[in-house]
Amino acid sequence: MKIRILFLPAAAFTLACQTVCAAPFAYVPNEESGTVSVIDTQNDTVVRTIKAGKKPRGIATGKAGNTLYVSDQPNNALLIVDLDKQAVVDSIDLGESPEGVAMSPDGRLVGAAVELSNSIALIDTGTKQRVANIKVEGKNPEHAVFSPDGKWIYTSAEEATQVDIIDLAQRKEVASVPVGRRPRGIGFLPDSSKAYVACELDSTIYVIDVAKQTVLKNIKGGNFSNGVAVRPDGKRVYISNGKDATVSVIDTGSDEIIATIPVGKRPWNMAITPDGKKLYVAAGRSDAVSVIDTQSNQKITDIPVGERPWGVVIH
């Protein structure tokens, strides 16, 4: 019996590996390059660069992991990227100046914050149609984040001192919680019991009781606190501090900062691997992604990407 050995070209191997390899991939929108960098989290190298509009910002992955949803701010669009084809295959109108993008827990909806209409657009991932345009109180909304239980969308805005709360079933804003000036990143604990909101101009993190819709605690963060990421086990929350070039680590049992980690310049939005072992931080002014070992609370490396990375999503 003859044994045939098949050798794949490097590009073909990369595509195949994205489907079958164990390590997840990190996807980084570079707003000045108009690209998405694809990072293999096993060896922390960029393995692919995908063209994605003029100014990609918000990013989310589909439930199956073979689709990216990327907001393209100048084109007022949600780009759909097929990861098998490594290309944009569709575009959906969102309204003027879309920013943050998030996927619902069941994978059926994409939520996008749309600045100039002061609204949250909901896109059905099956039909690729906009099914709702929900007005919010805050001006220039930046993030729209689904609670893990699928009941709420929390929204932050540049010109606001509150977090606007949307009831997903009713598809309308039903409440708001007063916080600090210019709320930015939002992260929920896995059981949806608490939400953490970074308020940039006050350099403060607000801890919200989701059931009661009230603030439990204020935590003084680093200078210009903005991005938020939550470890999958819910025991740690990470806050990027834009002007300090650091990431703060919050113990969610005490809601106290227990470590501060130097990273690249202008750290912004972040994502953590499913096993909770590594945190990837978009360092916009360093044109890089800083990688943190969450066990030692130390930076491992900086990965060069495109110009002005805005965020990270991992799948």
VEXDRENMAR-483752 format. One record per residue (C-alpha): residue number from 1; residue in one letter; x, y, z. Coordinates in Angstrom, 2 decimals, padded with zeros to 5 digits. Example, Ala and Ser with C-alpha at 12.3 -4.5 7.8 and 13.67 -1.06 7.14 Angstrom:
! VEXDRENMAR-483752
<1,a,<012.30,-004.50,007.80>>;
<2,s,<013.67,-001.06,007.14>>;
***
This chain:
! VEXDRENMAR-483752
<1,m,<000.00,000.00,000.00>>;
<2,k,<001.31,003.43,-000.99>>;
<3,i,<001.05,006.29,001.44>>;
<4,r,<000.44,009.69,-000.13>>;
<5,i,<001.57,012.79,001.74>>;
<6,l,<-000.17,016.02,000.84>>;
<7,f,<001.71,019.30,001.24>>;
<8,l,<-000.38,022.46,001.43>>;
<9,p,<000.85,025.91,000.42>>;
<10,a,<001.36,028.21,003.42>>;
<11,a,<-001.76,030.29,002.67>>;
<12,a,<-003.93,027.20,002.28>>;
<13,f,<-002.55,025.77,005.50>>;
<14,t,<-003.40,028.99,007.34>>;
<15,l,<-007.00,028.81,006.10>>;
<16,a,<-007.30,025.14,007.04>>;
<17,c,<-005.75,025.78,010.44>>;
<18,q,<-008.31,028.46,011.24>>;
<19,t,<-010.98,025.77,010.96>>;
<20,v,<-009.36,022.86,012.77>>;
<21,c,<-006.57,024.18,015.04>>;
<22,a,<-007.28,024.30,018.76>>;
<23,a,<-006.04,027.80,019.51>>;
<24,p,<-008.54,030.60,018.84>>;
<25,f,<-007.79,033.58,016.63>>;
<26,a,<-007.87,037.23,017.59>>;
<27,y,<-009.28,039.70,015.04>>;
<28,v,<-008.14,043.32,015.22>>;
<29,p,<-009.75,046.18,013.22>>;
<30,n,<-007.16,048.79,012.21>>;
<31,e,<-009.06,052.02,011.60>>;
<32,e,<-006.34,053.90,009.68>>;
<33,s,<-005.24,050.93,007.57>>;
<34,g,<-008.75,049.78,006.62>>;
<35,t,<-007.83,046.22,007.55>>;
<36,v,<-008.43,043.45,010.06>>;
<37,s,<-005.33,041.68,011.40>>;
<38,v,<-005.74,037.98,012.22>>;
<39,i,<-003.60,036.79,015.15>>;
<40,d,<-002.94,033.15,015.98>>;
<41,t,<-003.18,033.18,019.78>>;
<42,q,<-001.08,030.04,020.06>>;
<43,n,<002.11,031.73,018.88>>;
<44,d,<000.99,035.40,018.94>>;
<45,t,<001.78,036.21,015.34>>;
<46,v,<-000.27,037.87,012.60>>;
<47,v,<-001.13,035.16,010.09>>;
<48,r,<-003.47,037.08,007.80>>;
<49,t,<-004.59,040.62,006.96>>;
<50,i,<-008.08,041.18,005.54>>;
<51,k,<-009.18,044.33,003.72>>;
<52,a,<-012.24,045.73,005.53>>;
<53,g,<-013.61,049.05,004.28>>;
<54,k,<-012.18,052.50,004.93>>;
<55,k,<-012.25,052.79,008.73>>;
<56,p,<-013.17,049.58,010.56>>;
<57,r,<-013.95,049.97,014.25>>;
<58,g,<-016.47,047.76,016.04>>;
<59,i,<-016.10,044.02,015.50>>;
<60,a,<-017.94,040.82,016.47>>;
<61,t,<-017.83,037.18,015.42>>;
<62,g,<-020.72,034.98,014.38>>;
<63,k,<-021.75,032.07,016.57>>;
<64,a,<-020.04,029.52,014.32>>;
<65,g,<-016.84,031.54,014.15>>;
<66,n,<-016.63,031.72,010.36>>;
<67,t,<-018.04,035.25,010.00>>;
<68,l,<-016.94,038.68,011.18>>;
<69,y,<-019.23,041.69,011.53>>;
<70,v,<-017.32,044.97,011.27>>;
<71,s,<-018.56,048.55,011.41>>;
<72,d,<-017.11,050.76,008.66>>;
<73,q,<-017.55,054.31,009.94>>;
<74,p,<-017.15,056.43,006.74>>;
<75,n,<-019.35,054.09,004.70>>;
<76,n,<-022.06,053.92,007.41>>;
<77,a,<-022.09,050.17,007.03>>;
<78,l,<-021.85,046.83,008.75>>;
<79,l,<-019.44,044.72,006.74>>;
<80,i,<-019.87,040.96,006.68>>;
<81,v,<-016.53,039.17,006.33>>;
<82,d,<-016.46,035.52,005.27>>;
<83,l,<-013.43,034.04,007.03>>;
<84,d,<-013.23,031.08,004.64>>;
<85,k,<-012.94,033.49,001.72>>;
<86,q,<-010.99,036.04,003.79>>;
<87,a,<-013.02,038.83,002.21>>;
<88,v,<-015.99,041.15,002.66>>;
<89,v,<-019.01,039.45,001.08>>;
<90,d,<-021.86,041.78,002.06>>;
<91,s,<-022.62,045.23,003.48>>;
<92,i,<-025.63,046.46,005.47>>;
<93,d,<-026.58,050.11,005.98>>;
<94,l,<-026.46,051.18,009.64>>;
<95,g,<-026.85,054.94,009.51>>;
<96,e,<-024.22,057.64,009.95>>;
<97,s,<-021.01,056.93,011.89>>;
<98,p,<-021.41,053.46,013.42>>;
<99,e,<-018.96,052.45,016.15>>;
<100,g,<-019.13,049.54,018.62>>;
<101,v,<-020.57,046.21,017.48>>;
<102,a,<-021.66,043.23,019.60>>;
<103,m,<-023.21,039.81,019.06>>;
<104,s,<-026.25,038.61,021.03>>;
<105,p,<-025.69,035.50,023.17>>;
<106,d,<-027.79,033.34,020.82>>;
<107,g,<-025.99,034.62,017.72>>;
<108,r,<-029.17,035.87,016.08>>;
<109,l,<-028.62,039.61,016.37>>;
<110,v,<-025.81,042.07,015.88>>;
<111,g,<-026.13,045.31,017.83>>;
<112,a,<-024.35,048.41,016.53>>;
<113,a,<-024.05,051.82,018.18>>;
<114,v,<-024.79,054.55,015.60>>;
<115,e,<-023.49,057.97,016.61>>;
<116,l,<-025.34,060.57,014.58>>;
<117,s,<-028.79,059.01,014.93>>;
<118,n,<-028.27,058.39,018.67>>;
<119,s,<-029.54,054.87,018.24>>;
<120,i,<-028.74,051.18,018.40>>;
<121,a,<-029.30,049.25,015.18>>;
<122,l,<-030.19,045.56,015.40>>;
<123,i,<-029.29,043.31,012.47>>;
<124,d,<-030.76,039.83,012.01>>;
<125,t,<-027.80,037.56,011.18>>;
<126,g,<-030.04,035.13,009.31>>;
<127,t,<-031.81,037.56,006.98>>;
<128,k,<-029.03,040.19,007.02>>;
<129,q,<-031.69,042.85,007.49>>;
<130,r,<-031.91,045.70,009.98>>;
<131,v,<-034.86,044.75,012.19>>;
<132,a,<-034.80,047.62,014.69>>;
<133,n,<-033.40,051.09,015.22>>;
<134,i,<-033.69,051.88,018.93>>;
<135,k,<-033.31,055.48,020.09>>;
<136,v,<-031.25,056.10,023.23>>;
<137,e,<-030.83,059.11,025.49>>;
<138,g,<-027.05,059.42,025.29>>;
<139,k,<-025.56,061.40,022.41>>;
<140,n,<-022.97,059.77,020.14>>;
<141,p,<-023.36,056.21,021.44>>;
<142,e,<-020.19,054.15,021.25>>;
<143,h,<-020.91,050.68,022.66>>;
<144,a,<-023.99,048.46,022.73>>;
<145,v,<-023.34,045.35,024.84>>;
<146,f,<-025.73,042.41,025.36>>;
<147,s,<-026.09,040.94,028.83>>;
<148,p,<-025.15,037.22,028.84>>;
<149,d,<-028.72,036.24,029.76>>;
<150,g,<-029.99,038.00,026.63>>;
<151,k,<-032.37,040.33,028.45>>;
<152,w,<-030.64,043.70,028.15>>;
<153,i,<-028.48,045.89,025.97>>;
<154,y,<-026.37,048.39,027.90>>;
<155,t,<-025.33,051.45,025.89>>;
<156,s,<-022.58,054.00,026.52>>;
<157,a,<-022.20,057.33,024.77>>;
<158,e,<-019.54,060.02,024.43>>;
<159,e,<-021.90,062.82,025.48>>;
<160,a,<-023.56,061.20,028.47>>;
<161,t,<-023.37,060.73,032.20>>;
<162,q,<-025.53,057.63,032.26>>;
<163,v,<-025.77,054.12,030.87>>;
<164,d,<-028.92,053.62,028.79>>;
<165,i,<-030.65,050.26,029.23>>;
<166,i,<-032.61,048.62,026.43>>;
<167,d,<-035.07,045.81,027.09>>;
<168,l,<-034.26,043.43,024.24>>;
<169,a,<-037.70,041.80,024.20>>;
<170,q,<-039.45,045.18,023.96>>;
<171,r,<-036.72,046.65,021.76>>;
<172,k,<-036.81,050.00,023.50>>;
<173,e,<-034.93,051.93,026.18>>;
<174,v,<-036.61,051.31,029.53>>;
<175,a,<-034.17,052.79,032.06>>;
<176,s,<-030.87,054.55,032.60>>;
<177,v,<-028.30,054.42,035.39>>;
<178,p,<-026.35,057.59,036.33>>;
<179,v,<-022.58,057.12,036.09>>;
<180,g,<-019.60,059.38,035.39>>;
<181,r,<-018.73,061.50,032.39>>;
<182,r,<-018.23,059.86,028.99>>;
<183,p,<-018.98,056.21,029.70>>;
<184,r,<-017.04,053.96,027.33>>;
<185,g,<-016.46,050.21,027.71>>;
<186,i,<-019.03,047.91,029.34>>;
<187,g,<-018.58,044.36,030.59>>;
<188,f,<-020.99,041.95,032.30>>;
<189,l,<-020.18,039.14,034.69>>;
<190,p,<-021.09,035.76,033.11>>;
<191,d,<-024.17,035.38,035.34>>;
<192,s,<-025.41,038.89,034.39>>;
<193,s,<-025.44,039.94,038.05>>;
<194,k,<-023.11,042.92,037.66>>;
<195,a,<-021.93,045.23,034.90>>;
<196,y,<-018.72,047.26,034.90>>;
<197,v,<-018.67,050.60,033.08>>;
<198,a,<-015.50,052.62,032.48>>;
<199,c,<-016.07,056.39,032.49>>;
<200,e,<-013.23,058.07,030.65>>;
<201,l,<-013.35,061.70,031.80>>;
<202,d,<-013.70,060.74,035.47>>;
<203,s,<-011.17,057.86,035.24>>;
<204,t,<-013.64,055.80,037.26>>;
<205,i,<-015.28,052.38,036.91>>;
<206,y,<-018.91,052.08,037.98>>;
<207,v,<-020.18,048.70,039.21>>;
<208,i,<-023.88,048.27,038.43>>;
<209,d,<-026.31,045.83,040.05>>;
<210,v,<-028.13,044.60,036.95>>;
<211,a,<-031.27,043.37,038.74>>;
<212,k,<-031.74,046.60,040.70>>;
<213,q,<-030.35,048.91,037.97>>;
<214,t,<-028.36,050.85,040.55>>;
<215,v,<-024.67,051.62,041.14>>;
<216,l,<-023.08,049.39,043.77>>;
<217,k,<-019.64,050.97,043.85>>;
<218,n,<-017.27,053.46,042.21>>;
<219,i,<-013.68,052.30,041.63>>;
<220,k,<-011.02,054.88,040.87>>;
<221,g,<-009.15,053.68,037.80>>;
<222,g,<-006.17,054.83,035.81>>;
<223,n,<-006.07,057.99,033.73>>;
<224,f,<-008.81,057.93,031.05>>;
<225,s,<-010.29,054.50,031.82>>;
<226,n,<-012.10,053.17,028.76>>;
<227,g,<-011.98,049.52,027.61>>;
<228,v,<-013.50,046.66,029.65>>;
<229,a,<-012.96,042.90,029.42>>;
<230,v,<-014.25,040.19,031.77>>;
<231,r,<-012.51,036.88,032.44>>;
<232,p,<-014.78,033.93,031.52>>;
<233,d,<-014.89,032.70,035.12>>;
<234,g,<-016.07,036.16,036.24>>;
<235,k,<-013.35,036.52,038.89>>;
<236,r,<-011.43,039.33,037.19>>;
<237,v,<-012.34,042.44,035.18>>;
<238,y,<-009.74,044.29,033.12>>;
<239,i,<-009.83,048.04,032.43>>;
<240,s,<-007.62,049.82,029.89>>;
<241,n,<-006.35,053.27,030.86>>;
<242,g,<-005.76,055.34,027.74>>;
<243,k,<-003.44,058.06,029.00>>;
<244,d,<-001.50,055.88,031.45>>;
<245,a,<-000.79,053.10,028.93>>;
<246,t,<-001.82,050.53,031.52>>;
<247,v,<-004.46,047.90,032.25>>;
<248,s,<-006.02,047.68,035.73>>;
<249,v,<-007.09,044.32,037.16>>;
<250,i,<-010.20,044.23,039.35>>;
<251,d,<-010.98,041.38,041.74>>;
<252,t,<-014.76,041.01,041.39>>;
<253,g,<-015.10,039.52,044.89>>;
<254,s,<-013.96,042.73,046.54>>;
<255,d,<-014.34,045.08,043.56>>;
<256,e,<-010.86,046.44,044.25>>;
<257,i,<-007.95,046.94,041.85>>;
<258,i,<-005.29,044.33,042.63>>;
<259,a,<-002.76,044.96,039.84>>;
<260,t,<-001.77,047.50,037.19>>;
<261,i,<000.03,046.31,034.05>>;
<262,p,<002.00,048.51,031.60>>;
<263,v,<001.00,047.99,027.95>>;
<264,g,<001.33,049.85,024.64>>;
<265,k,<000.36,053.47,024.03>>;
<266,r,<-003.32,054.46,024.08>>;
<267,p,<-004.80,051.09,025.11>>;
<268,w,<-008.38,050.87,023.97>>;
<269,n,<-010.73,047.93,023.56>>;
<270,m,<-009.74,044.39,024.59>>;
<271,a,<-010.68,040.71,024.45>>;
<272,i,<-009.73,037.63,026.44>>;
<273,t,<-009.21,034.04,025.27>>;
<274,p,<-011.96,031.51,026.09>>;
<275,d,<-009.69,029.79,028.63>>;
<276,g,<-009.10,033.14,030.34>>;
<277,k,<-005.32,032.83,030.18>>;
<278,k,<-004.43,035.69,027.84>>;
<279,l,<-005.77,039.20,027.37>>;
<280,y,<-005.30,041.05,024.07>>;
<281,v,<-005.26,044.86,024.25>>;
<282,a,<-005.51,047.14,021.21>>;
<283,a,<-002.80,049.79,021.70>>;
<284,g,<-003.90,052.41,019.20>>;
<285,r,<-000.89,054.73,019.34>>;
<286,s,<001.60,051.86,019.24>>;
<287,d,<000.03,050.23,016.17>>;
<288,a,<000.19,047.01,018.15>>;
<289,v,<-001.71,044.59,020.34>>;
<290,s,<-000.31,044.02,023.82>>;
<291,v,<-000.71,040.49,025.18>>;
<292,i,<-001.09,039.93,028.93>>;
<293,d,<-000.63,036.68,030.85>>;
<294,t,<-003.59,036.80,033.23>>;
<295,q,<-002.01,034.34,035.68>>;
<296,s,<001.09,036.45,036.33>>;
<297,n,<-000.48,039.82,035.42>>;
<298,q,<002.50,040.55,033.18>>;
<299,k,<002.73,041.69,029.57>>;
<300,i,<004.06,038.88,027.38>>;
<301,t,<004.62,040.69,024.12>>;
<302,d,<003.49,043.41,021.72>>;
<303,i,<002.27,042.23,018.31>>;
<304,p,<002.62,044.73,015.44>>;
<305,v,<-000.65,045.11,013.51>>;
<306,g,<-002.05,047.85,011.25>>;
<307,e,<-002.43,051.55,011.97>>;
<308,r,<-004.59,052.57,014.93>>;
<309,p,<-006.03,049.27,016.15>>;
<310,w,<-009.44,049.99,017.70>>;
<311,g,<-010.37,046.74,019.38>>;
<312,v,<-010.14,042.96,019.48>>;
<313,v,<-012.53,040.03,019.25>>;
<314,i,<-011.50,036.40,019.81>>;
<315,h,<-013.04,033.16,018.52>>;
***
